[in-house]
Amino acid sequence: MTKIRITFPDGSSKNFKKGITGLEIVKSIGSGLAKSAVAASVNDGLIDLNKKINSDSKIEILTFDTHGGKEVFHHSTAHLMAQAVLRLFPKAKLTIGPTIEGGFYYDIDIKPLKPKDLEKIEQEMKKIVEENLAVKRVDITRKKAIQLFKKNKYKTEMIEDMPKNEKISYYEQGEFKDLCKGPHIPNTGMIKAFKLTKVSSAYWRGNSKNKSLQRIYGVSFLEKKQLKKYLRLQIEAEKRDHRKIGKELEWFTFHEQSPGSAFFHNKGTIIYNELISFLREEYKKRGYQEVITPLIYDKSLWETSGHWEHFKEDMFTLTVDGREFALKPMNCPSHCLMYLNSTKSYRDLPFRMTDFAPLHRNELKGVLAGLTRVRKFCQDDAHIFCEPDQLEEEMSRLLDFTNYIYKDVFKMDYHLELSTRPEKAMGSKTIWRKAEKALESALKKNGLKYKINPGDGAFYGPKIDLHIKDSIGRNWQCATIQLDFNLPERFKLKYEGKDGKKHQPIMIHRALFGSIDRFMGVMIEHFAGKLPLWLSPEQVRILTVAERFKGYAHKSAEKIRVAGIRVGVDDRAESIGKKVREAQVEKINYILVVGEKELKNKSVAVRTFDNKFHGEKKISLFIKQLITEVKEKTI
């Protein structure tokens, strides 16, 4: 019997018979892994657990607990839902059913659905789970694919749009067949808990000229207790929804005239600018140079960078002077141009360039979600160009900077994931292995725990992603550090080394908030709108007990304002109880009441938005305390 060598993530290896499947390997490992294993990464490529492995390979089993595993599981649930829809509505036409953060959706050409229809679909899904149908992949030719899906114009259109050399496959479970690349879970019986959350309208391929479809959203889990926990969490999350808080407090709003783009009102702009000011202060300490770059570039730049080939569908393009241009979705190509502006030597490296330019990405309308998924946004973006022997030090600096932001300043827990080469990647596998090894080495040398996220790297390089846990236990991907050997090669970036010869620098992409918009949305929900003093748009509000104390209130406010604190005065002829309640609802950090005693003692009566009374304080002493709290960024 022919044997093959299988190597596991911890470096250990074992001989197995040729043609063994990932599922058989899982069962041989034991310890209950088979219950949560959903797919496998073999030599950095994702495969079904029932696919045969015929040569020596590196393998990692993806469980539901991993990012990649969740995506496989959620997409398999989208197929489960689609099968149930076709059983109930045989004339329905399926289009696409991708995963999204935390779940999935499927766009279907069907009559408008009502809540009771979702209940029927859920019941049919449960029947299919009980049938425990095997899920199988079938590879077919383009001709056979068109023949198989000829009754569905959407699927045939997708097949015809595929590159001629692209492999075509479909997945089947029972009578159900769907065009798909996979991978998928081994059988429908694994999906123990799910919920269809809502239905909305969406145009085919996001184009308003096309047919309006029904988009059904859902979530799924391995166990029912996970679903129950999720549903409880949703109730709490609804209270914290940054879109709701932002609108109520007049921080930001959204309008159909510009989908996916926030309108930041004055108070929201203050929060946004405070986040940027915090970073700018840190950049001064850490040797960054801030630049301002254009927003629109000729397509030739994007062809050089590789975005035109790998990212064009996510870019906004336009024609100017008979030439094709695009709004930039990221800063890296423009920073490469700036690097080329002057000859660099080893003395100039590391060269750290940062940029707060607005970016635009053509996200599908159906996945837009407040500040956390937008079309127009701003990153705390930076690119570091360094020598190979500087890489370890730069990575340590970045990991330390990241830890300072999340642990020291915002008091947030997080975990790290190393994302490796995706299926559609730019550059040779040799370059990718070199880059992945460098990131892994940096994580190990800094004593940091991390997970491998196979196939989820950027198209130009591997990355370290930071996933923060908010105050109600949800995970959010924010910071990212990416290593790139490709762009320096494509842009022919060079520096003169100590040996007098030309060398190619290494390029590090990093955004530690990620998108400032997204981070702001996550932060608002983490704090439930009760922001720390240094970020709050109105930090102090002075309330008058009666009209005769107006003068003292405004003089006190002026002293606070001169000290650099944002303060307002409520001198309306309303009861003090009502004014306190309104200030608490508006999340004002410090609510100061002034009356006869405070006027006499040159003091203020202090309470906070959590309805705690902190007693009477001299105005001068209180101002000193405010300044200290802002400076120390106290949570």
C-alpha positions in Angstrom: 0.0 0.0 0.0 1.4 3.4 -1.0 2.0 5.8 1.9 2.0 9.6 2.0 3.4 11.9 4.7 1.0 14.3 6.3 2.5 17.2 8.3 0.4 19.0 10.9 0.6 22.7 12.0 2.7 21.9 15.1 5.4 20.4 12.9 4.6 16.8 13.7 3.9 14.3 10.8 2.5 10.9 10.2 2.2 8.4 7.4 -1.2 7.6 5.9 -2.4 5.5 3.0 -2.5 7.4 -0.3 -6.0 8.6 -1.1 -7.0 9.3 2.5 -9.5 12.0 3.1 -9.3 14.9 5.5 -12.3 13.4 7.4 -10.5 10.1 7.9 -7.5 12.0 9.2 -9.8 13.9 11.6 -11.3 10.6 12.9 -7.8 9.2 13.4 -6.9 12.2 15.6 -10.0 11.6 17.7 -10.7 13.8 20.8 -14.1 15.0 19.4 -12.5 17.0 16.6 -14.8 15.3 14.0 -17.8 17.1 15.6 -16.5 20.6 14.8 -14.3 20.0 11.7 -15.8 21.6 8.6 -13.0 21.7 6.0 -9.3 21.4 5.6 -6.4 23.5 4.4 -4.0 21.3 2.4 -0.8 23.0 1.2 -2.5 26.3 1.8 -5.5 25.5 -0.4 -9.0 24.9 1.1 -10.6 21.6 0.3 -13.6 19.5 1.4 -13.0 17.0 4.1 -14.1 14.2 1.8 -11.6 15.0 -0.9 -8.8 12.4 -1.3 -5.2 13.5 -0.6 -2.7 11.7 -2.9 0.7 13.2 -2.1 2.8 14.4 0.8 1.0 17.4 2.2 0.8 20.0 5.0 -2.7 20.0 6.5 -4.7 22.1 8.9 -8.1 21.1 10.0 -10.6 24.0 10.0 -13.1 23.9 12.8 -16.1 26.1 13.4 -14.0 28.1 15.8 -11.7 29.4 13.0 -12.5 32.3 10.7 -12.2 30.1 7.6 -14.2 27.4 9.2 -17.1 29.7 10.1 -17.1 30.9 6.4 -17.4 27.3 5.1 -20.1 26.5 7.7 -22.1 29.7 6.9 -21.9 29.2 3.2 -23.0 25.6 3.6 -26.0 26.9 5.5 -26.8 29.3 2.6 -27.0 26.1 0.4 -29.2 24.5 3.0 -31.6 27.5 2.9 -31.5 27.6 -0.9 -32.5 23.9 -1.1 -35.4 24.6 1.3 -36.6 27.6 -0.8 -36.6 25.5 -4.0 -38.6 22.8 -2.3 -41.2 25.3 -1.2 -41.0 27.6 -4.2 -40.0 25.5 -7.2 -40.1 28.5 -9.6 -37.6 30.5 -7.6 -34.3 31.2 -9.3 -31.1 31.3 -7.3 -28.4 33.8 -7.9 -25.5 34.2 -5.4 -25.2 33.3 -1.7 -22.0 34.6 -0.1 -21.0 34.7 3.6 -20.9 38.0 5.4 -19.5 38.8 8.9 -21.3 36.6 11.3 -23.6 34.8 8.8 -24.7 34.6 5.2 -27.3 35.7 2.7 -28.7 34.5 -0.6 -30.2 36.6 -3.4 -33.2 34.9 -5.0 -35.5 35.8 -7.8 -38.8 35.1 -6.0 -42.0 36.9 -5.0 -41.7 39.3 -2.1 -41.4 37.2 1.1 -43.2 37.8 4.4 -42.1 36.8 8.0 -44.3 33.7 7.8 -42.5 32.6 4.7 -39.2 32.7 6.6 -40.7 30.5 9.2 -41.8 27.9 6.6 -38.3 28.0 5.1 -36.7 27.4 8.5 -39.0 24.4 9.1 -38.0 22.9 5.7 -34.3 23.5 6.5 -34.8 21.4 9.7 -36.2 18.5 7.7 -33.1 18.6 5.4 -30.8 18.6 8.4 -32.6 15.5 9.7 -32.2 13.8 6.3 -28.4 14.2 6.9 -27.7 14.4 3.2 -24.1 13.9 2.0 -22.6 17.0 0.4 -20.6 16.3 -2.7 -18.5 18.3 -5.1 -18.7 17.6 -8.9 -16.2 19.1 -11.4 -17.7 19.7 -14.8 -16.9 21.3 -18.2 -18.2 24.7 -19.1 -20.5 23.1 -21.7 -22.0 20.7 -19.2 -22.4 23.5 -16.6 -24.4 25.7 -19.0 -26.5 22.6 -19.9 -27.1 21.8 -16.2 -28.1 25.3 -15.3 -29.8 26.4 -18.5 -33.1 27.0 -16.8 -31.5 29.6 -14.5 -30.4 32.7 -16.5 -28.4 34.0 -13.5 -26.2 31.0 -13.2 -25.6 30.7 -17.0 -24.6 34.4 -17.0 -22.1 33.7 -14.2 -20.7 30.7 -16.1 -20.3 32.7 -19.3 -18.5 35.5 -17.3 -15.9 33.1 -15.9 -12.4 33.1 -17.4 -12.0 30.4 -20.0 -9.4 28.5 -18.0 -11.3 28.6 -14.7 -12.4 25.2 -13.3 -16.1 24.9 -12.8 -17.8 22.8 -10.1 -21.1 22.4 -8.4 -22.2 21.0 -5.1 -25.1 18.6 -4.6 -27.0 17.4 -1.6 -29.9 15.1 -2.3 -31.9 16.6 -5.3 -30.2 20.0 -4.9 -27.4 21.2 -7.1 -25.8 24.7 -7.0 -22.9 26.2 -8.9 -20.1 26.7 -6.3 -16.3 26.6 -5.8 -16.6 25.3 -2.2 -15.5 23.9 0.1 -18.5 22.7 2.1 -19.2 20.7 5.2 -19.5 16.9 4.7 -23.2 16.6 5.4 -26.3 18.6 6.2 -26.7 17.0 9.6 -23.9 19.1 11.0 -26.0 22.3 10.9 -27.7 21.9 14.3 -28.8 25.5 14.8 -29.8 28.4 12.5 -32.0 31.4 12.2 -33.2 33.4 9.2 -32.9 37.0 10.5 -34.5 39.2 7.8 -35.3 39.7 4.2 -34.7 42.7 2.0 -34.6 43.7 -1.6 -31.4 43.8 -3.7 -30.7 44.3 -7.4 -29.0 41.6 -9.4 -25.3 42.5 -9.4 -26.1 45.7 -7.5 -27.4 47.4 -10.7 -30.7 49.2 -10.3 -31.4 48.5 -14.0 -31.5 44.8 -13.2 -34.2 42.6 -11.6 -35.0 43.2 -8.0 -34.4 40.1 -5.9 -35.2 38.9 -2.4 -32.1 38.8 -0.1 -32.6 36.4 2.8 -30.2 36.8 5.7 -29.3 34.2 8.3 -26.9 32.9 10.9 -25.9 29.3 11.9 -24.1 27.4 14.6 -22.9 23.9 15.4 -25.0 23.8 18.6 -28.3 25.2 19.8 -26.8 26.8 22.9 -24.6 28.9 20.6 -27.8 30.1 18.8 -29.5 30.9 22.1 -26.5 32.9 23.2 -26.5 34.7 19.9 -30.1 35.7 20.2 -29.6 37.1 23.7 -26.6 39.0 22.4 -28.7 40.5 19.6 -31.1 42.1 22.1 -28.1 43.8 23.9 -26.5 44.6 20.5 -29.7 46.3 19.4 -29.5 48.7 22.3 -25.9 49.5 21.5 -26.3 49.8 17.7 -24.0 52.6 16.6 -26.4 53.7 13.9 -29.2 54.2 16.4 -26.9 56.0 18.9 -25.2 58.1 16.2 -28.6 59.3 14.9 -30.1 60.0 18.4 -27.1 61.9 19.5 -26.7 63.7 16.2 -23.2 62.3 15.7 -23.7 61.0 12.1 -26.4 60.1 9.7 -26.8 58.2 6.4 -28.7 59.1 3.3 -29.8 57.2 0.2 -28.2 60.0 -2.0 -24.8 58.6 -1.0 -25.2 55.0 0.1 -22.4 53.7 2.3 -21.0 57.1 3.2 -21.5 58.7 6.6 -22.5 62.3 7.1 -20.6 63.3 10.2 -22.3 66.1 12.1 -20.3 68.5 14.3 -20.3 66.2 17.4 -19.4 63.1 15.3 -16.6 65.1 13.6 -15.2 65.9 17.0 -14.9 62.2 17.9 -13.5 61.4 14.5 -10.9 64.2 14.7 -9.9 63.2 18.3 -9.1 59.7 17.1 -6.9 61.1 14.3 -5.3 63.6 16.7 -4.4 60.7 19.1 -2.7 58.9 16.2 -0.9 62.0 15.0 0.6 62.5 18.5 1.8 58.9 18.5 3.2 59.3 15.0 5.4 62.2 16.1 6.9 59.9 18.8 7.4 57.0 16.5 9.0 58.6 13.5 6.2 58.7 10.9 5.9 61.3 8.1 2.4 62.3 7.2 1.6 62.9 3.5 -1.4 64.0 1.5 -2.1 62.2 -1.8 -4.6 62.5 -4.7 -7.8 60.5 -4.8 -8.1 59.8 -8.5 -5.5 57.9 -10.7 -5.1 56.7 -14.3 -5.7 53.0 -14.7 -2.1 52.5 -15.7 -1.2 52.9 -12.0 -3.6 50.2 -11.0 -2.3 48.0 -13.8 1.2 48.3 -12.4 0.0 47.7 -8.8 -2.1 44.7 -9.9 -5.4 46.2 -8.6 -6.8 46.4 -12.1 -6.6 42.6 -12.4 -7.4 41.6 -8.9 -9.6 44.4 -7.4 -11.2 46.3 -10.3 -14.8 45.1 -9.5 -14.5 46.7 -6.1 -13.3 50.1 -7.5 -15.2 53.1 -8.7 -14.1 53.9 -12.3 -14.7 57.0 -14.4 -13.6 58.5 -17.7 -11.7 61.8 -17.8 -10.3 63.4 -21.0 -10.9 60.1 -22.8 -8.8 58.1 -20.3 -9.9 55.6 -17.7 -9.4 56.6 -14.1 -10.4 55.1 -10.7 -11.0 56.5 -7.2 -8.3 54.9 -5.0 -9.5 52.0 -2.8 -6.2 52.0 -0.9 -3.1 54.2 -0.5 -0.2 51.8 -1.3 0.3 52.5 -5.0 0.3 56.3 -4.4 2.9 55.8 -1.6 5.1 53.8 -4.0 5.0 56.8 -6.4 6.1 59.1 -3.5 8.9 56.7 -2.6 10.1 57.0 -6.2 10.2 60.8 -6.0 13.8 60.8 -4.7 16.7 58.4 -4.6 16.8 56.5 -1.3 19.8 55.0 0.5 20.0 52.7 3.5 20.3 55.9 5.6 16.7 56.9 4.7 15.3 53.5 5.9 13.1 52.7 7.6 10.9 55.2 5.8 7.5 55.4 7.5 4.8 57.2 5.5 1.2 57.8 6.8 -1.9 59.1 5.1 -5.5 59.9 6.2 -6.8 60.3 2.6 -10.4 59.3 2.0 -10.8 55.9 0.2 -13.6 54.5 -1.9 -14.6 50.8 -2.5 -17.6 49.7 -4.5 -19.1 47.4 -1.8 -22.4 45.7 -2.7 -25.3 47.7 -1.4 -26.7 44.8 0.5 -23.7 44.4 2.7 -23.4 48.0 3.8 -23.8 48.4 7.5 -23.5 51.8 9.1 -19.9 52.7 9.8 -18.7 49.1 10.0 -19.2 48.4 6.2 -19.0 51.5 4.0 -18.0 52.7 0.5 -16.3 55.9 1.6 -13.9 55.7 4.6 -10.6 56.7 5.9 -7.8 54.4 7.2 -5.1 55.2 9.7 -3.0 54.0 6.8 0.8 53.8 6.8 3.5 52.1 4.7 6.9 51.3 6.0 9.8 50.7 3.6 12.7 49.0 5.2 15.8 46.8 4.7 15.5 43.0 5.3 17.6 43.2 8.5 15.3 46.0 9.8 12.1 43.9 9.4 12.2 42.1 12.8 12.6 45.4 14.6 9.8 47.1 12.6 7.4 44.3 13.2 8.2 44.4 17.0 7.5 48.1 16.9 4.2 47.7 15.2 3.0 44.9 17.5 4.0 47.0 20.5 2.1 50.0 19.0 -1.0 47.9 18.4 -0.9 46.5 21.9 -0.6 50.1 23.3 -3.7 51.2 21.4 -5.9 48.3 22.3 -4.7 47.2 25.7 -3.3 50.3 27.3 -5.6 53.0 25.9 -8.9 51.3 25.0 -8.6 48.4 27.5 -9.8 45.9 24.9 -8.8 42.2 24.7 -7.8 40.8 21.3 -6.4 37.8 19.5 -4.1 37.6 16.4 -4.6 35.7 13.2 -1.9 35.1 10.5 -3.7 35.0 7.1 -1.8 33.2 4.4 -1.8 33.1 0.5 -5.3 33.2 -1.1 -6.2 31.2 -4.2 -6.0 34.3 -6.4 -2.7 35.8 -5.4 -0.1 38.0 -7.0 3.5 37.0 -7.1 5.3 33.7 -6.8 4.8 31.1 -4.1 8.5 31.4 -3.2 7.9 35.1 -2.3 4.8 34.3 -0.4 6.5 31.6 1.7 9.3 34.1 2.5 6.8 36.7 3.6 4.6 34.3 5.6 7.8 33.0 7.4 8.8 36.5 8.3 5.5 37.4 9.9 5.3 34.1 11.8 8.9 34.6 13.0 7.9 38.1 14.3 4.9 36.8 16.2 7.0 34.0 17.8 9.9 36.3 18.8 7.5 38.6 20.5 5.9 35.7 22.4 2.5 36.3 20.9 -0.2 33.6 20.5 -1.9 33.5 17.1 -4.1 31.4 14.9 -3.5 30.5 11.2 -6.2 31.7 8.9 -5.4 29.8 5.6 -6.1 31.5 2.3 -7.3 34.8 3.7 -4.3 37.0 3.0 -4.5 40.1 0.8 -3.9 39.4 -2.9 -0.4 40.9 -2.7 0.8 39.5 0.6 0.2 37.7 3.9 -1.1 39.6 7.0 -1.5 39.7 10.7 -5.1 40.6 11.6 -6.1 41.7 15.1 -9.6 40.7 16.2 -10.8 42.7 19.3 -13.5 41.5 21.7 -16.0 44.1 22.7 -17.7 44.5 26.0 -20.5 42.1 25.1 -18.2 39.4 23.7 -18.4 40.1 20.0 -15.2 39.8 17.8 -14.3 42.6 15.3 -11.4 42.5 12.9 -9.7 45.9 13.1 -6.0 46.3 12.9 -4.0 44.7 10.1 -0.3 44.4 9.4 0.6 43.2 5.9 4.0 42.2 4.4 4.6 42.9 0.7 7.5 41.8 -1.5 5.3 42.2 -4.7 4.6 46.0 -4.9 8.3 47.0 -4.5 9.1 44.6 -7.3 6.3 45.8 -9.6 7.1 49.5 -9.0 10.9 48.8 -9.2 11.5 50.4 -5.8 15.2 50.6 -4.9 17.6 51.9 -2.3 21.4 52.1 -2.2 22.8 49.8 0.3 25.9 50.0 2.4 27.7 48.0 -0.3 27.0 50.8 -2.8 24.6 48.5 -4.8 20.9 48.8 -5.5 18.5 46.7 -3.4 14.8 46.3 -3.2 13.1 47.4 0.1 10.5 45.4 1.9 7.1 47.1 2.2 4.9 46.8 5.3 1.2 47.9 5.0 -0.4 48.7 8.3 -3.6 50.2 9.6 -4.0 49.9 13.4 -7.5 51.2 13.8 -8.1 49.7 10.4 -10.8 52.0 9.0 -11.3 54.9 11.4 -15.0 54.8 10.5 -15.3 51.1 11.3 -13.3 51.5 14.5 -15.5 54.4 15.6 -18.6 52.3 15.1 -17.1 49.4 17.0 -16.0 51.7 19.8 -19.4 53.3 20.2 -21.0 49.9 20.6 -18.3 48.8 23.0 -18.9 51.7 25.3 -22.7 51.8 24.5 -22.3 55.4 23.5 -20.7 56.4 26.9 -17.4 57.5 25.5 -14.3 58.2 27.7 -13.9 61.9 28.5 -11.1 62.6 25.9 -13.3 61.4 23.0 -16.7 62.8 24.2 -18.0 65.6 21.9 -19.6 67.4 24.9 -17.5 66.6 28.0 -19.2 68.9 30.5 -22.6 70.5 30.8 -23.5 73.1 33.4 -27.2 73.2 34.6 -28.7 76.2 36.3 -31.1 75.8 39.2 -32.7 79.2 38.5 -32.4 82.0 36.0 -30.4 84.2 38.4 -27.5 81.7 38.2 -27.0 82.1 34.4 -24.1 84.5 34.8 -22.2 82.3 37.1 -22.9 79.2 34.9 -21.5 81.0 31.8 -18.5 82.4 33.6 -17.7 78.9 34.9 -18.1 77.5 31.4 -15.7 80.0 30.0 -13.0 79.0 32.5 -13.5 75.3 31.6 -13.5 76.1 27.9 -10.2 78.1 28.2 -8.7 75.0 29.8 -9.4 73.1 26.5 -12.5 71.2 27.7 -15.7 71.0 25.6 -18.5 72.5 27.7 -22.2 73.5 27.2 -24.7 75.4 29.4 -28.3 74.5 29.9 -29.9 77.6 31.4 -33.5 76.9 30.2 -36.4 77.5 32.5 -36.9 73.7 33.1 -36.8 71.7 36.2 -33.3 70.5 37.3 -34.5 66.9 37.2 -35.5 67.2 33.6 -32.2 68.8 32.6 -30.2 66.1 34.4 -32.1 63.3 32.7 -31.6 64.9 29.3 -27.9 65.3 29.9 -27.6 61.6 31.0 -29.5 60.5 27.8 -27.1 62.5 25.7 -24.2 60.7 27.4 -22.6 63.9 28.8 -19.6 62.8 31.0 -19.9 65.4 33.7 -23.1 67.2 34.7 -22.6 70.2 36.9 -25.4 71.9 38.8 -25.0 75.5 40.0 -27.2 77.2 42.5 -27.0 79.5 45.6 -24.4 77.4 47.5 -22.2 76.9 44.4 -22.3 80.6 43.6 -21.2 81.5 47.1 -18.4 78.9 47.3 -17.2 79.3 43.7 -17.9 75.6 43.2 -20.0 73.2 41.2 -22.1 70.1 42.2 -20.8 67.2 40.2 -22.6 64.1 38.9 -21.8 61.7 36.0 -23.9 60.2 33.2 -24.2 57.0 35.3 -26.3 59.0 37.8 -23.6 59.0 40.5 -23.3 62.2 42.6 -19.7 63.2 43.3 -20.4 66.1 45.6 -19.4 69.8 45.6 -16.0 70.7 44.1 -14.2 74.0 43.7 -14.3 75.0 40.0 -10.5 75.4 39.9 -9.8 72.0 41.4 -12.4 70.3 39.1 -10.8 71.8 36.0 -7.4 70.3 37.0 -9.1 66.9 37.4 -10.6 67.2 34.0 -7.3 68.1 32.4 -5.6 65.1 34.0 -8.4 62.7 32.9 -8.1 63.9 29.3 -4.3 63.7 29.3 -4.3 60.2 30.7 -7.1 59.0 28.5 -8.8 57.4 31.5 -11.5 54.8 30.7 
